[in-house]
């Protein structure tokens, strides 16, 4: 929860700073965004590769475990496509791109903004990227606050699916508390796998 608020705070600070620079006629380099994206991608690989539990996870993978991240991915994309029916401004692929963030707000928002700029223009691409940022932050917050209810009404795997890509880090403590310590392995495996799919799914739907 605290981490999400920090991200929102930096987002608001960036908006204010961008507005101020515009008022002062100070232009940022046009090619800075790809380098920020490359840095984020490097950070993703670094965080996954340096995880001390990665070796244990890879050596203990059972086919049955794949059903949890698969359910998360299929469920998220299905409901993203369903909600696109009620949103006239954005196409079904735009909604799928937003949903493909799986709560990884920082990476998905920048990816969407960068990839959609060529097809819909900078203003709309930035708007869609902002929607992805807020939607995925809200997903993480709901996973953090709703974990007790998810466990009560939908079972111990529900908070893991709700957490999306964050179950390997930010939502892991709350999942451990309400789903049980025996779910830690499942949550980390789920988070790593879903985390890896974010750049692929977002890039794919942004090009359609």
C-alpha positions, -999 to 999 in steps of 0.1 A, spaced: 0 0 0 28 24 10 47 16 -22 17 23 -44 12 57 -27 48 65 -33 44 57 -70 13 78 -72 32 106 -55 61 104 -80 35 103 -109 19 135 -96 53 151 -91 62 142 -127 30 158 -140 37 190 -120 73 191 -132 63 184 -168 37 213 -166 63 236 -151 89 228 -178 63 234 -204 55 268 -189 92 277 -188 97 265 -224 122 239 -214 121 208 -236 132 174 -226 150 152 -252 125 133 -274 145 101 -272 146 98 -234 116 74 -231 132 43 -247 161 45 -223 138 47 -193 120 16 -207 153 -2 -212 163 6 -176 130 -9 -164 134 -40 -184 169 -44 -170 155 -40 -135 129 -67 -142 156 -92 -153 178 -82 -124 151 -87 -97 141 -121 -111 176 -133 -116 188 -123 -82 159 -139 -63 175 -165 -40 144 -187 -43 146 -189 -81 168 -220 -81 144 -238 -57 114 -227 -77 129 -239 -110 138 -273 -95 104 -279 -79 81 -268 -107 52 -292 -112 28 -289 -141 -1 -284 -117 15 -251 -105 12 -236 -140 -26 -236 -136 -25 -207 -111 -7 -181 -134 -26 -195 -163 -59 -188 -145 -47 -153 -136 -37 -145 -172 -69 -160 -188 -92 -144 -162 -76 -109 -165 -76 -109 -203 -112 -122 -205 -126 -95 -182 -105 -68 -199 -120 -78 -232 -155 -80 -216 -152 -44 -202 -141 -31 -236 -178 -35 -246 -187 -7 -223 -158 16 -232 -163 32 -266 -132 54 -267 -107 25 -266 -105 -7 -287 -106 -42 -272 -69 -44 -279 -62 -12 -260 -81 -26 -230 -63 -59 -233 -30 -40 -233 -40 -22 -201 -51 -55 -184 -18 -72 -195 0 -50 -170 -12 -75 -143 -5 -49 -116 30 -41 -129 20 -4 -133 55 11 -139 65 -11 -168 31 -15 -185 23 23 -185 56 32 -201 55 4 -226 19 14 -237 28 50 -240 59 42 -261 43 16 -283 10 34 -290 25 68 -298 31 59 -334 -4 47 -341 -26 71 -320 -4 101 -313 14 112 -282 -16 127 -263 -38 96 -266 -9 73 -260 0 92 -228 -37 90 -217 -38 53 -223 -5 49 -204 -19 68 -175 -50 46 -175 -27 16 -174 -8 31 -145 -39 39 -124 -57 6 -132 -28 -15 -122 -21 5 -91 -57 0 -81 -54 -37 -88 -24 -39 -64 -42 -19 -37 -73 -41 -40 -51 -72 -36 -36 -57 -5 -68 -46 11 -91 -74 -1 -69 -104 7 -90 -114 38 -122 -113 18 -108 -131 -12 -96 -159 10 -130 -161 29 -152 -162 -2 -130 -176 -30 -102 -196 -14 -65 -193 -6 -54 -189 -42 -77 -159 -48 -53 -133 -34 -25 -147 -55 -45 -143 -87 -56 -109 -76 -21 -98 -70 -9 -105 -105 28 -98 -111 32 -84 -75 29 -117 -57 67 -121 -58 73 -89 -39 48 -62 -26 18 -84 -20 37 -115 -8 35 -105 29 -2 -101 29 -6 -134 9 15 -152 35 -6 -138 63 -40 -147 50 -34 -176 26 -8 -193 47 30 -199 47 26 -229 25 14 -206 -3 46 -186 -4 62 -209 -30 31 -207 -52 29 -170 -49 66 -164 -58 64 -188 -88 31 -172 -99 46 -137 -96 78 -145 -116 59 -162 -144 32 -135 -147 59 -108 -144 77 -123 -174 46 -122 -196 39 -85 -191 63 -71 -218 52 -98 -243 15 -94 -238 15 -56 -237 37 -54 -268 15 -78 -286 -18 -61 -279 -3 -26 -286 7 -37 -321 -28 -49 -330 
